[in-house]
């Protein structure tokens, strides 16, 4: 149930990214859309890495995304909508860290 509610939050945020001003830069919007699966749902696509990248590379990039969005969520001048978006994105990155460690063949690793 918890995973399902987070997936709904991700889907809702993906819509919001495309329709609502969230106070994110153009670069952040692109990164957020990719992380939420706007360019494809495979781990490598969501992280923006080569499909044949190793699990370690995927985990490193996913952890970097988690840190990026955690820092963004803590920015003192965020609107509530920006903080909420950054928190959802950090959780999306956390989910990808878990998935990259447990699904060795997903994302291209043999």
Secondary structure as GFF3:
##gff-version 3
##sequence-region A 1 110
A	DSSP	alpha_helix	2	19	.	.	.	ID=ss1
A	DSSP	alpha_helix	26	35	.	.	.	ID=ss2
A	DSSP	alpha_helix	43	47	.	.	.	ID=ss3
A	DSSP	alpha_helix	55	73	.	.	.	ID=ss4
A	DSSP	alpha_helix	80	102	.	.	.	ID=ss5
###
